[in-house]
Amino acid sequence: MVGVEILKKSEPHYVPGYTGYCPQHQFMCGENYGNLTHKLLLDPTINHAEKLVLVDNAKDYEVVKPTKEDIDIVNSRSDRTDAVYAHPMVPSYDGFVPNMGDVRDKPFEIQAIQGVAAFERQRVKRKASMDRLKTIIDLQSGKKHPETLEERLLLRSKFKLPLIDVRPEYAALQRTIPVDEKFEKPKDYNTSPYFMDNLNSQKYFINGYTGYRPYRNTHFGKTHKNMTADGLRDFTSNYLYKKRTEWAPVRVKTETKENSYIPVKNHEIYKKDTALMPTYTGHVPGAKYKIGKTFGYSSKNAHHYIEEELFSRKLKCKKSEQPVK
């Protein structure tokens, strides 16, 4: 049985398909590309560069992993709450990750773990400051006695909590004077980014949005915030332009008044003094009696022939109703 070592090519060598320059390769033949480039790269009689382009894959590599401290911080969230983020993070996750940012200079797993760990450190820091403030209030108000040296140092403060009114007689005074102000319509925070004003700073999609982003190909290469903001502005401008031009209601100008317009009634087929479209394939009253005319001219007075036919029918009915002499 042939060993695997025989099938492997010796290092260093160029991979078949490499289109770069290999010294003296054009003057050699008779061997495959891997063995030939291996000999040429190690031949001392051939001039080489001081540093080879190739690297040793067995030694020259760098493994980047999240630190153990960050992993422990992320995993500790499961003890406090139902954590969504856990190690390892799935690279295909498209949801929101705290402190992720728009820059992708590291693998997704590492950057996500670092972002969640930084968010957890901020939460712990804020919680510690709130606990310290509650401890100061309890110590200075006498609800709690200092037990450690740190708690004794908290008593040495210029201002004691809770604060005491220096002039109680002014406590009943009105501190705020009402002023008549105009009613302002409250802001609507549920407005779709598509229909926000182009000058609105909130007109963009947040990171992790997986829906449709208009004109993303036009603004390719920008950050996610700038790309979605510019794309939404182009979408809104194009929408308003079509709303004013292409989607505006059609109106016909009358002949009697210059500034008066009447809407077109779509349910009428034969209109007065208006020709039909050349592609109309239905019946046109009186068109068969007009030979040698265009379709538009022949169909212009179709409404007149309908009125004449109705008048003739009424006249015949009246004659049939007269008594015979």
The 8 nearest C-alpha neighbors of each residue, nearest first, counted from 0:
[[1, 2, 3, 5, 4, 6, 7, 8],
 [2, 0, 3, 5, 6, 4, 7, 8],
 [3, 1, 4, 5, 0, 6, 7, 8],
 [2, 4, 6, 5, 7, 1, 0, 8],
 [3, 5, 7, 2, 6, 8, 1, 9],
 [6, 4, 3, 7, 2, 1, 8, 9],
 [5, 7, 3, 4, 8, 2, 1, 9],
 [8, 6, 4, 5, 9, 3, 10, 2],
 [7, 9, 6, 10, 33, 34, 5, 12],
 [8, 10, 11, 7, 12, 37, 34, 33],
 [11, 9, 12, 8, 37, 55, 13, 7],
 [10, 12, 37, 9, 13, 53, 40, 55],
 [13, 11, 37, 36, 10, 33, 14, 9],
 [12, 14, 33, 36, 15, 17, 11, 37],
 [13, 15, 17, 16, 12, 33, 32, 36],
 [16, 14, 17, 32, 13, 33, 18, 31],
 [15, 17, 18, 14, 13, 32, 19, 33],
 [16, 18, 15, 19, 14, 13, 20, 21],
 [19, 17, 16, 20, 15, 21, 14, 13],
 [20, 18, 17, 21, 16, 13, 52, 22],
 [19, 21, 22, 18, 24, 17, 23, 25],
 [20, 22, 24, 23, 19, 36, 39, 40],
 [21, 23, 24, 20, 39, 45, 47, 46],
 [24, 22, 25, 26, 21, 27, 39, 45],
 [25, 23, 27, 26, 22, 21, 36, 39],
 [24, 26, 23, 27, 28, 22, 21, 20],
 [25, 27, 24, 23, 28, 22, 29, 21],
 [28, 26, 24, 25, 23, 29, 35, 30],
 [29, 27, 30, 26, 25, 35, 24, 31],
 [28, 30, 31, 27, 35, 32, 34, 26],
 [31, 29, 28, 35, 32, 34, 33, 27],
 [30, 32, 33, 34, 35, 29, 28, 36],
 [31, 33, 35, 34, 36, 15, 30, 13],
 [32, 34, 36, 35, 12, 31, 13, 37],
 [35, 33, 37, 36, 32, 31, 38, 30],
 [34, 36, 32, 38, 37, 33, 30, 31],
 [35, 37, 39, 12, 33, 38, 34, 40],
 [38, 36, 12, 34, 40, 35, 39, 11],
 [39, 37, 41, 35, 36, 40, 42, 34],
 [38, 40, 36, 42, 41, 37, 35, 22],
 [39, 41, 37, 38, 42, 36, 11, 12],
 [40, 42, 38, 39, 43, 37, 11, 45],
 [41, 43, 39, 44, 40, 45, 38, 37],
 [44, 42, 45, 41, 46, 40, 47, 39],
 [45, 43, 42, 46, 41, 47, 39, 40],
 [46, 44, 43, 42, 47, 39, 22, 23],
 [45, 47, 44, 48, 43, 22, 42, 49],
 [48, 46, 45, 49, 22, 40, 51, 50],
 [47, 49, 50, 51, 46, 52, 22, 45],
 [48, 50, 47, 51, 46, 52, 40, 53],
 [51, 49, 48, 52, 47, 53, 54, 40],
 [52, 50, 53, 48, 49, 54, 47, 40],
 [51, 53, 50, 54, 48, 49, 13, 19],
 [54, 52, 51, 55, 11, 13, 12, 50],
 [55, 53, 56, 59, 52, 51, 11, 58],
 [54, 56, 57, 59, 58, 53, 11, 10],
 [57, 55, 59, 58, 54, 60, 53, 10],
 [56, 58, 55, 59, 60, 54, 10, 61],
 [59, 57, 56, 55, 60, 54, 61, 62],
 [60, 58, 55, 56, 57, 54, 61, 53],
 [61, 59, 58, 56, 62, 57, 55, 54],
 [62, 60, 63, 59, 58, 64, 56, 57],
 [61, 63, 64, 60, 65, 59, 58, 106],
 [64, 62, 61, 65, 109, 106, 105, 66],
 [63, 65, 109, 66, 62, 108, 67, 106],
 [66, 64, 109, 67, 69, 70, 112, 63],
 [65, 67, 68, 69, 64, 70, 113, 109],
 [66, 68, 70, 69, 71, 65, 72, 64],
 [67, 69, 71, 66, 70, 72, 65, 116],
 [70, 68, 72, 66, 116, 67, 71, 73],
 [69, 71, 67, 73, 68, 72, 74, 66],
 [72, 70, 74, 68, 73, 69, 75, 67],
 [73, 71, 69, 75, 70, 74, 116, 68],
 [74, 72, 70, 75, 71, 76, 116, 85],
 [73, 75, 71, 76, 72, 85, 77, 70],
 [76, 74, 72, 77, 73, 78, 71, 79],
 [75, 77, 74, 78, 79, 73, 82, 80],
 [76, 78, 82, 80, 75, 79, 81, 74],
 [79, 77, 76, 75, 80, 81, 74, 82],
 [78, 80, 76, 77, 81, 75, 82, 74],
 [81, 79, 77, 82, 78, 76, 83, 75],
 [80, 82, 77, 83, 79, 76, 78, 84],
 [81, 83, 77, 84, 80, 76, 85, 79],
 [84, 82, 85, 81, 77, 76, 80, 96],
 [85, 83, 82, 88, 86, 73, 115, 74],
 [86, 84, 87, 74, 73, 88, 83, 82],
 [87, 85, 88, 70, 74, 73, 84, 112],
 [86, 88, 85, 89, 108, 112, 84, 70],
 [89, 87, 86, 108, 85, 90, 84, 111],
 [88, 90, 91, 92, 87, 108, 107, 86],
 [91, 89, 92, 107, 108, 88, 106, 93],
 [90, 92, 89, 93, 107, 88, 94, 108],
 [93, 91, 90, 89, 94, 88, 95, 207],
 [94, 92, 207, 91, 95, 209, 208, 90],
 [95, 93, 207, 92, 96, 208, 206, 209],
 [94, 96, 207, 206, 97, 93, 208, 99],
 [95, 97, 99, 94, 111, 98, 115, 114],
 [98, 96, 99, 114, 115, 95, 118, 111],
 [99, 97, 114, 100, 96, 118, 115, 117],
 [100, 98, 97, 114, 96, 111, 110, 101],
 [99, 101, 98, 102, 103, 206, 97, 96],
 [100, 102, 222, 103, 223, 99, 206, 224],
 [103, 101, 100, 104, 99, 222, 105, 223],
 [104, 102, 105, 101, 106, 107, 110, 100],
 [103, 105, 102, 106, 110, 107, 101, 109],
 [106, 104, 103, 110, 107, 109, 108, 102],
 [107, 105, 109, 108, 110, 104, 103, 90],
 [106, 108, 110, 109, 90, 111, 105, 103],
 [107, 109, 111, 88, 106, 110, 90, 112],
 [110, 108, 65, 112, 111, 106, 107, 113],
 [109, 111, 113, 107, 112, 108, 105, 114],
 [110, 112, 114, 108, 113, 109, 107, 115],
 [113, 111, 109, 115, 114, 110, 116, 108],
 [112, 114, 116, 110, 111, 115, 117, 109],
 [115, 113, 98, 111, 117, 116, 112, 99],
 [114, 116, 118, 112, 117, 113, 97, 119],
 [115, 117, 119, 113, 118, 69, 114, 73],
 [118, 116, 120, 114, 119, 115, 113, 121],
 [117, 119, 115, 121, 116, 120, 114, 122],
 [118, 120, 122, 116, 121, 117, 115, 123],
 [121, 119, 117, 123, 122, 118, 124, 116],
 [122, 120, 124, 118, 119, 123, 125, 117],
 [121, 123, 119, 125, 120, 124, 126, 118],
 [122, 124, 126, 120, 121, 125, 127, 119],
 [123, 125, 121, 127, 122, 126, 120, 128],
 [126, 124, 128, 122, 127, 123, 121, 129],
 [125, 127, 123, 129, 124, 128, 122, 130],
 [126, 128, 130, 124, 125, 129, 131, 123],
 [127, 129, 131, 125, 126, 130, 132, 124],
 [130, 128, 132, 126, 131, 127, 133, 125],
 [131, 129, 127, 133, 132, 128, 134, 126],
 [130, 132, 128, 134, 129, 133, 127, 135],
 [131, 133, 129, 135, 134, 130, 128, 136],
 [134, 132, 130, 136, 135, 131, 137, 129],
 [133, 135, 131, 137, 132, 136, 138, 130],
 [136, 134, 132, 138, 133, 137, 139, 131],
 [135, 137, 133, 139, 134, 160, 138, 140],
 [136, 138, 142, 134, 140, 143, 135, 139],
 [139, 137, 143, 135, 141, 136, 140, 144],
 [138, 140, 136, 141, 137, 160, 135, 159],
 [139, 141, 137, 138, 142, 136, 160, 161],
 [142, 140, 138, 143, 139, 137, 144, 136],
 [143, 141, 137, 140, 138, 144, 139, 136],
 [142, 144, 138, 137, 141, 145, 140, 139],
 [143, 145, 138, 146, 141, 142, 137, 150],
 [146, 144, 150, 151, 147, 143, 138, 148],
 [145, 147, 144, 150, 148, 151, 149, 143],
 [148, 146, 150, 149, 145, 151, 152, 144],
 [147, 149, 151, 150, 152, 146, 145, 153],
 [148, 150, 152, 147, 151, 153, 145, 146],
 [149, 151, 153, 145, 147, 152, 148, 146],
 [152, 150, 148, 153, 149, 145, 154, 147],
 [153, 151, 149, 154, 150, 155, 148, 156],
 [152, 154, 150, 151, 155, 135, 149, 156],
 [155, 153, 152, 151, 156, 139, 138, 150],
 [156, 154, 153, 152, 157, 151, 158, 159],
 [155, 157, 158, 154, 159, 153, 152, 139],
 [156, 158, 159, 155, 154, 160, 153, 162],
 [159, 157, 156, 160, 162, 161, 155, 139],
 [160, 158, 162, 161, 139, 156, 157, 140],
 [161, 159, 162, 136, 139, 140, 158, 135],
 [160, 162, 159, 163, 136, 140, 139, 158],
 [161, 163, 160, 159, 164, 158, 165, 140],
 [164, 162, 165, 161, 160, 159, 166, 167],
 [163, 165, 166, 167, 162, 170, 169, 168],
 [164, 166, 163, 167, 162, 168, 169, 170],
 [167, 165, 168, 164, 169, 170, 163, 171],
 [166, 168, 170, 169, 164, 165, 171, 163],
 [169, 167, 166, 170, 171, 172, 165, 164],
 [168, 170, 167, 172, 171, 166, 173, 164],
 [169, 171, 167, 168, 172, 166, 164, 173],
 [172, 170, 169, 173, 168, 167, 174, 166],
 [173, 171, 169, 170, 174, 168, 175, 167],
 [172, 174, 175, 171, 176, 170, 169, 177],
 [173, 175, 172, 176, 171, 170, 169, 177],
 [174, 176, 173, 177, 172, 178, 171, 170],
 [175, 177, 178, 174, 173, 179, 172, 180],
 [178, 176, 175, 179, 180, 174, 173, 181],
 [179, 177, 180, 176, 175, 181, 182, 174],
 [178, 180, 177, 181, 182, 176, 183, 175],
 [181, 179, 178, 182, 183, 177, 176, 184],
 [182, 180, 183, 179, 184, 178, 185, 177],
 [181, 183, 180, 184, 185, 179, 178, 186],
 [184, 182, 185, 181, 180, 186, 187, 179],
 [183, 185, 186, 182, 187, 181, 188, 180],
 [186, 184, 183, 187, 182, 188, 189, 181],
 [185, 187, 188, 184, 183, 189, 190, 195],
 [186, 188, 189, 190, 185, 184, 191, 195],
 [187, 189, 190, 186, 191, 185, 201, 192],
 [190, 188, 187, 191, 186, 192, 195, 194],
 [191, 189, 188, 187, 192, 195, 194, 193],
 [190, 192, 193, 194, 189, 195, 188, 202],
 [193, 191, 195, 202, 194, 190, 203, 231],
 [192, 194, 191, 195, 231, 235, 234, 202],
 [195, 193, 192, 191, 196, 235, 190, 197],
 [196, 194, 192, 193, 202, 197, 191, 199],
 [195, 197, 199, 198, 194, 202, 235, 232],
 [196, 198, 199, 232, 195, 202, 235, 231],
 [199, 197, 196, 200, 202, 195, 232, 201],
 [198, 200, 196, 201, 197, 202, 195, 203],
 [199, 201, 202, 198, 203, 197, 228, 196],
 [202, 200, 199, 203, 192, 195, 204, 228],
 [201, 203, 192, 200, 199, 228, 195, 197],
 [204, 202, 228, 227, 201, 224, 192, 205],
 [205, 203, 227, 208, 224, 206, 202, 228],
 [206, 204, 208, 207, 203, 224, 223, 95],
 [207, 205, 208, 95, 204, 223, 224, 101],
 [206, 208, 94, 95, 93, 209, 205, 96],
 [209, 207, 206, 210, 205, 204, 94, 93],
 [210, 208, 207, 211, 93, 94, 212, 206],
 [211, 209, 208, 212, 207, 204, 213, 93],
 [210, 212, 213, 209, 208, 215, 214, 227],
 [211, 213, 215, 227, 210, 214, 230, 231],
 [214, 212, 230, 215, 211, 231, 234, 227],
 [213, 215, 230, 217, 216, 212, 218, 233],
 [214, 216, 218, 217, 213, 212, 219, 230],
 [217, 215, 219, 214, 218, 213, 220, 230],
 [216, 218, 214, 215, 219, 230, 226, 213],
 [219, 217, 215, 216, 226, 221, 220, 214],
 [218, 220, 216, 217, 221, 215, 226, 222],
 [221, 219, 218, 222, 226, 216, 223, 217],
 [222, 220, 226, 219, 225, 218, 223, 224],
 [221, 223, 225, 224, 226, 101, 220, 102],
 [222, 224, 226, 225, 227, 221, 101, 206],
 [225, 223, 227, 226, 222, 203, 228, 204],
 [226, 224, 228, 222, 227, 223, 229, 221],
 [225, 227, 223, 221, 229, 224, 228, 218],
 [226, 228, 230, 203, 224, 225, 229, 231],
 [229, 227, 203, 225, 231, 230, 226, 202],
 [230, 228, 232, 226, 231, 227, 225, 233],
 [229, 231, 214, 227, 233, 213, 232, 228],
 [230, 232, 234, 228, 233, 229, 227, 193],
 [233, 231, 229, 235, 234, 230, 197, 236],
 [232, 234, 230, 236, 231, 235, 237, 229],
 [233, 235, 231, 237, 232, 236, 238, 230],
 [236, 234, 238, 232, 237, 233, 231, 239],
 [237, 235, 233, 239, 238, 234, 232, 240],
 [236, 238, 240, 234, 235, 239, 233, 241],
 [237, 239, 235, 241, 236, 240, 234, 242],
 [240, 238, 242, 236, 241, 237, 235, 243],
 [241, 239, 237, 243, 242, 238, 236, 244],
 [242, 240, 245, 244, 238, 243, 239, 246],
 [241, 243, 246, 239, 240, 244, 247, 238],
 [244, 242, 240, 241, 247, 239, 246, 245],
 [243, 245, 241, 247, 242, 246, 240, 239],
 [246, 244, 241, 247, 242, 243, 240, 248],
 [245, 247, 242, 244, 241, 248, 243, 249],
 [246, 248, 244, 243, 245, 242, 249, 241],
 [249, 247, 250, 246, 262, 245, 244, 243],
 [250, 248, 247, 251, 262, 263, 246, 245],
 [249, 251, 262, 261, 260, 263, 248, 252],
 [252, 250, 260, 261, 262, 253, 263, 249],
 [251, 253, 260, 250, 259, 261, 254, 257],
 [254, 252, 255, 260, 256, 251, 259, 257],
 [253, 255, 256, 252, 257, 259, 260, 251],
 [256, 254, 253, 257, 259, 252, 258, 260],
 [257, 255, 259, 258, 254, 253, 252, 260],
 [256, 258, 259, 255, 254, 253, 252, 260],
 [257, 259, 256, 260, 252, 253, 255, 254],
 [260, 258, 256, 257, 253, 252, 261, 255],
 [261, 259, 252, 251, 253, 250, 258, 262],
 [260, 262, 251, 250, 263, 252, 259, 253],
 [261, 263, 250, 251, 264, 260, 249, 248],
 [262, 264, 265, 250, 261, 251, 249, 267],
 [265, 263, 266, 267, 262, 268, 270, 261],
 [264, 266, 267, 263, 268, 262, 270, 269],
 [265, 267, 264, 268, 263, 269, 270, 262],
 [268, 266, 265, 269, 264, 270, 263, 271],
 [267, 269, 270, 266, 265, 275, 264, 302],
 [270, 268, 302, 267, 301, 271, 275, 273],
 [271, 269, 273, 302, 268, 272, 267, 274],
 [270, 272, 273, 302, 269, 300, 299, 303],
 [273, 271, 299, 300, 270, 274, 302, 301],
 [272, 274, 299, 270, 271, 275, 300, 269],
 [275, 273, 299, 295, 298, 276, 272, 296],
 [276, 274, 298, 295, 277, 273, 279, 299],
 [275, 277, 278, 279, 274, 295, 294, 298],
 [278, 276, 279, 294, 275, 295, 280, 274],
 [277, 279, 276, 280, 275, 281, 294, 295],
 [278, 280, 276, 277, 281, 275, 282, 283],
 [281, 279, 278, 282, 277, 283, 276, 275],
 [282, 280, 279, 283, 278, 284, 268, 275],
 [281, 283, 284, 280, 286, 279, 285, 298],
 [282, 284, 286, 298, 285, 301, 281, 287],
 [283, 285, 301, 286, 304, 282, 305, 298],
 [286, 284, 287, 288, 304, 283, 301, 289],
 [285, 287, 297, 289, 288, 284, 283, 298],
 [288, 286, 289, 285, 290, 284, 283, 297],
 [289, 287, 286, 285, 290, 297, 284, 291],
 [290, 288, 286, 287, 297, 292, 291, 285],
 [291, 289, 292, 288, 287, 286, 297, 293],
 [290, 292, 289, 293, 297, 294, 288, 296],
 [291, 293, 290, 297, 296, 289, 294, 295],
 [294, 292, 296, 295, 297, 291, 298, 290],
 [295, 293, 297, 296, 298, 277, 292, 275],
 [294, 296, 274, 298, 293, 297, 299, 275],
 [295, 297, 299, 293, 294, 298, 292, 274],
 [298, 296, 294, 286, 295, 299, 293, 292],
 [299, 297, 301, 274, 295, 296, 300, 275],
 [298, 300, 274, 296, 273, 297, 272, 301],
 [301, 299, 303, 302, 298, 272, 304, 271],
 [302, 300, 298, 284, 304, 303, 299, 269],
 [301, 303, 305, 300, 269, 304, 271, 270],
 [304, 302, 300, 306, 301, 305, 307, 271],
 [305, 303, 307, 301, 306, 302, 308, 285],
 [304, 306, 308, 302, 303, 307, 309, 301],
 [305, 307, 309, 303, 304, 308, 310, 302],
 [308, 306, 304, 310, 309, 305, 311, 303],
 [307, 309, 311, 305, 310, 306, 304, 312],
 [308, 310, 312, 306, 307, 311, 305, 313],
 [311, 309, 307, 313, 308, 312, 306, 314],
 [312, 310, 314, 308, 313, 309, 307, 315],
 [311, 313, 309, 315, 314, 310, 308, 316],
 [312, 314, 316, 310, 311, 315, 317, 309],
 [315, 313, 311, 317, 312, 316, 310, 318],
 [316, 314, 318, 312, 317, 313, 319, 311],
 [315, 317, 313, 319, 314, 318, 312, 320],
 [316, 318, 320, 314, 315, 319, 313, 321],
 [319, 317, 315, 320, 321, 316, 314, 313],
 [318, 320, 316, 317, 321, 315, 322, 314],
 [319, 321, 317, 318, 316, 322, 315, 323],
 [322, 320, 318, 319, 323, 317, 316, 324],
 [323, 321, 324, 320, 319, 318, 317, 316],
 [322, 324, 321, 320, 319, 318, 317, 316],
 [323, 322, 321, 320, 319, 318, 317, 316]]
